[in-house]
Amino acid sequence: MTKLVQWLCGLALLGTAWATLALDPLGLHLPLPCQQVLWPFPVYLLVAFGCYSLATIGYRLATFNDCEAAAKELQEQIREARADLSRRGLKF
């Protein structure tokens, strides 16, 4: 099961639970304070997901490790390409 399918299943489960409680097709008659919290709940979840996404991106950027060997290899390839192009008449 891919991550997308996991997220979509979780979202469908939460959406179904929210719709069942908010639209009250079963006749549960929730108290007014519960109804007042329940209606903006999708917005709260969206804000929480945005905060989680920003925190995850920030953490991964902060812990991103440099690849020193790959950087040296790339610099060497750039030098070789410039030398080859200089031999063919391109001026930098």
C-alpha positions in Angstrom: 0.0 0.0 0.0 1.5 3.3 -1.1 1.6 6.4 1.1 -1.0 8.1 -1.1 -3.4 5.2 -0.6 -2.8 5.4 3.1 -3.5 9.1 3.3 -6.6 8.8 1.1 -8.0 6.0 3.2 -7.4 8.0 6.4 -8.9 11.1 4.8 -12.0 9.1 3.7 -12.4 7.6 7.1 -12.2 11.0 8.8 -14.5 12.6 6.2 -17.1 9.9 6.7 -16.9 10.2 10.5 -17.2 14.0 10.3 -20.1 13.8 7.8 -21.9 11.3 10.0 -21.6 13.5 13.1 -22.0 16.9 11.5 -25.0 16.1 9.2 -26.6 13.8 11.8 -28.3 11.2 9.5 -28.4 8.8 12.4 -30.3 11.1 14.7 -27.7 11.3 17.4 -28.6 14.9 18.5 -25.2 16.0 19.8 -25.1 18.8 22.3 -24.6 22.3 20.9 -21.0 22.8 22.1 -20.0 19.6 20.3 -21.7 20.8 17.1 -20.0 24.1 17.3 -16.6 22.4 17.5 -17.5 19.8 14.9 -18.4 22.2 12.0 -15.0 23.9 11.7 -13.1 20.7 12.4 -12.0 20.2 8.7 -10.4 23.6 8.8 -8.5 22.7 12.0 -7.3 19.6 10.3 -6.1 21.5 7.3 -4.2 24.0 9.4 -2.6 21.1 11.4 -1.6 19.4 8.2 0.0 22.6 6.9 1.9 23.0 10.1 3.1 19.4 10.0 4.1 19.8 6.4 6.1 23.0 7.1 7.8 21.4 10.1 8.7 18.3 8.1 10.2 20.4 5.3 12.1 22.5 7.8 13.5 19.5 9.6 14.6 17.8 6.4 16.3 21.0 5.2 18.0 21.5 8.5 19.3 17.9 8.5 20.2 17.8 4.8 23.7 16.4 4.5 26.2 17.4 1.8 27.7 14.9 -0.5 31.3 16.1 -0.6 32.5 13.3 -3.0 29.7 14.0 -5.4 30.4 17.8 -5.3 34.1 17.1 -6.1 33.1 14.8 -9.0 30.8 17.4 -10.4 33.4 20.1 -10.2 35.9 17.9 -12.1 33.3 17.2 -14.8 32.7 20.9 -15.2 36.4 21.5 -15.6 36.6 18.7 -18.2 33.6 20.1 -20.1 35.1 23.6 -20.1 38.4 22.3 -21.3 36.7 20.4 -24.1 34.6 23.3 -25.1 37.7 25.6 -25.1 39.5 23.2 -27.4 36.5 23.4 -29.8 36.7 27.2 -29.9 34.2 28.3 -27.3 35.5 31.2 -25.1 34.4 31.8 -21.5 
